[in-house]
Amino acid sequence: MTTETTEGIRKSNRRWQSDVIVDLVKRYGFPCVALNPGASYRGLHDSLVNYGENDPPILLCNHEKIAVQIAHGYARASGQPMIAIVHDVVGLLHAPMGIYYAYLDRAPVFIIGATGPLAEPKRRPFIDWIHSANVQGEAIRHIVKWDYQPAAIDGVPDAFARAYSIMMSGRQGPIYMCYDAGLQEAALDHEVPLPPRLIPWHSQKRPMRWLPPSALSSSRISPPDHPMAGTT
């Protein structure tokens, strides 16, 4: 059964495990999501559109590298982290150059991927088998700050919170979270506790500082005050 909201969006009376991921995306205040659609995260895509009511908005890209680069550029220009979603093995292998530059640039990009279904009886013949991997993060582990693949929906919120914290702290950089297609598409049969609501990074009004090369000459930069200056 479905219900219709005042905006005309038909919503299911049931909830799915991918809805929890959307709850986390909203809770952490991500402004938008760049993606190139793929079947491995069709559950999450459906939840973003229907359960999440297109909030945050989706930016449709024609290549995974472009999705990551948009998130990278947005983070660089605004100081806000952004999500890029990539398809399973093949989509992830399209993205490394974009991820590499985000890593070099210390840009906080929250990369979401998918795999499977990991349960063999649920896989479609051929296509799901060649597009699944046991640990997809291996492909980009050296150019992200952290990667993880939760095995159950109850582990998703804590892993999401840890990924966000690692992405935004210290030397900022991209992280990679991978979600099993079977996990996404399973019915949600119990409430999953979520982390406390975060004050979105952009609402703290602390934009990322960037100086153009012309501003880096010695004549334009004053030395910082040293705490020991003037002491003997």
C-alpha positions in Angstrom: 0.0 0.0 0.0 1.0 3.6 -0.5 0.0 7.0 0.8 0.2 10.3 -1.0 1.7 13.4 0.6 0.5 16.9 0.1 3.3 17.3 -2.5 1.9 14.4 -4.6 4.7 12.0 -3.8 3.4 8.4 -3.4 5.1 6.9 -0.3 5.1 3.3 0.8 3.5 2.4 4.2 6.5 0.1 4.7 10.1 1.1 5.4 13.3 -0.3 3.9 16.7 -0.5 5.3 18.0 2.0 2.8 15.7 4.5 4.4 18.1 4.5 7.4 20.9 5.7 5.2 18.7 8.5 3.9 17.9 9.5 7.6 21.7 9.7 8.2 22.3 11.8 5.0 19.6 14.3 6.3 20.8 14.2 9.9 24.4 15.2 8.8 23.1 18.1 6.7 24.6 17.1 3.3 23.4 19.7 0.8 23.1 17.5 -2.3 24.1 14.1 -3.8 26.0 13.6 -7.0 25.6 10.2 -8.6 25.6 8.1 -11.8 22.7 5.7 -11.4 23.6 2.0 -11.0 21.6 -1.1 -10.0 23.7 -2.0 -7.0 22.3 1.0 -5.1 18.8 1.1 -6.6 17.4 0.6 -3.0 19.2 3.7 -1.8 18.3 5.7 -4.9 14.6 4.8 -4.4 14.8 5.9 -0.8 16.4 9.2 -1.7 13.6 10.0 -4.2 10.6 8.6 -2.5 11.2 8.2 1.3 13.5 11.3 1.3 11.3 13.3 -1.1 14.3 14.4 -3.2 15.8 16.2 -0.2 18.8 16.6 -0.5 18.5 17.0 -4.2 20.2 14.7 -6.6 22.7 15.9 -9.2 22.6 13.4 -12.1 26.1 12.7 -13.6 27.1 10.7 -16.7 30.3 9.3 -15.1 31.4 8.4 -11.6 34.6 10.4 -11.9 32.5 13.5 -12.7 30.3 12.8 -9.6 33.3 12.7 -7.4 34.8 15.8 -9.0 31.6 17.8 -8.5 31.7 16.8 -4.8 35.4 17.7 -4.6 34.8 21.1 -6.2 31.8 21.9 -4.0 33.8 21.0 -0.9 36.7 23.1 -2.1 34.6 26.2 -2.9 32.2 26.1 0.1 34.0 24.2 2.8 31.0 21.9 3.0 31.3 18.1 2.6 29.3 16.5 -0.2 28.2 13.0 -1.1 29.1 11.2 -4.3 27.5 7.8 -5.0 29.2 5.3 -7.3 28.0 2.0 -8.7 29.7 -1.3 -7.6 33.0 -2.6 -8.9 32.8 -1.0 -12.3 31.6 2.4 -11.0 34.2 2.4 -8.3 36.9 1.7 -10.9 35.8 4.7 -12.9 36.2 7.0 -9.9 39.9 6.7 -8.6 41.3 9.6 -10.5 38.7 11.9 -9.0 39.2 10.4 -5.5 43.0 10.7 -5.9 42.7 14.5 -6.5 40.2 14.9 -3.7 42.7 13.1 -1.4 45.6 15.3 -2.6 43.4 18.4 -2.1 42.3 17.4 1.4 38.7 17.7 0.3 36.0 16.1 2.5 34.1 13.9 0.0 31.7 11.3 1.4 31.8 8.5 -1.2 29.0 5.9 -1.1 29.2 2.7 -3.0 27.4 -0.6 -3.2 28.0 -4.3 -4.0 26.3 -7.6 -4.2 23.8 -8.8 -3.2 26.4 -10.7 -1.1 23.9 -13.5 -0.5 24.5 -15.7 -3.6 20.8 -16.9 -4.0 19.7 -13.3 -4.4 22.1 -12.5 -7.2 20.9 -12.2 -10.8 22.6 -14.6 -13.2 26.0 -13.3 -14.5 25.7 -9.6 -14.0 25.5 -9.5 -10.2 28.4 -12.0 -10.0 30.8 -10.0 -12.1 29.9 -6.7 -10.3 30.4 -7.9 -6.8 33.5 -8.0 -4.6 34.2 -9.2 -1.1 36.0 -6.0 0.0 35.5 -3.3 -2.7 37.4 -0.7 -0.6 40.7 -2.5 -1.5 40.6 -0.7 -4.9 40.9 2.8 -3.3 42.2 2.1 0.2 45.4 4.0 -0.3 43.7 7.2 -1.4 40.9 7.5 1.1 41.1 8.2 4.9 38.8 5.3 5.8 36.6 2.7 4.1 34.0 0.3 5.6 31.3 -2.1 4.6 28.6 -2.7 7.3 27.3 -6.3 7.5 23.9 -5.4 9.1 21.7 -2.4 9.2 22.3 -1.9 13.0 26.0 -1.2 12.2 25.2 1.4 9.6 24.7 4.5 11.9 27.9 4.1 13.9 29.9 3.4 10.8 28.4 6.5 9.1 29.2 8.7 12.1 32.7 7.4 12.3 33.2 8.0 8.6 32.0 11.5 8.9 34.2 12.2 11.9 37.3 10.9 10.1 36.5 12.8 6.9 36.2 16.1 8.7 39.0 15.9 11.3 42.7 16.6 11.0 43.8 16.3 7.5 40.4 16.2 5.8 39.9 13.9 2.9 37.5 11.4 1.2 36.1 8.3 2.8 34.3 5.4 1.2 31.2 3.6 2.6 30.0 0.4 0.8 26.5 -1.0 1.3 25.3 -4.5 0.2 22.4 -4.3 -2.2 20.6 -7.0 -0.2 21.0 -4.9 3.0 19.5 -1.9 1.2 16.5 -3.6 -0.2 15.5 -5.6 2.9 12.4 -4.5 4.8 13.1 -2.6 8.0 11.5 -4.6 10.8 12.8 -2.6 13.8 13.8 0.9 14.8 17.5 1.6 14.4 19.0 4.2 16.8 20.6 7.1 15.1 23.5 9.3 16.3 22.6 12.8 17.7 21.7 15.3 15.1 24.8 17.1 13.9 25.1 20.9 13.4 25.8 21.0 9.7 29.3 22.1 8.9 28.1 24.9 6.6 25.9 26.4 9.3 28.9 26.9 11.5 30.1 29.5 8.9 33.7 28.3 8.8 34.4 28.2 5.1 37.6 26.5 3.8 40.3 29.1 3.4 42.0 29.2 0.0 44.6 31.6 -1.3 45.3 32.0 -5.0 49.0 31.6 -6.1 49.3 35.4 -6.6 48.7 35.8 -2.8 51.5 33.5 -1.8 54.4 35.9 -2.5 56.4 37.0 0.5 55.5 40.6 0.1 51.8 39.8 0.6 52.1 37.5 3.6 52.8 38.8 7.1 54.5 36.4 9.5 52.1 35.1 12.3 52.5 36.4 15.8 54.6 34.0 17.8 53.5 33.4 21.4 57.1 33.9 22.5 57.6 37.1 20.6 59.1 40.0 22.7 60.3 37.7 25.4 63.8 37.2 26.5 
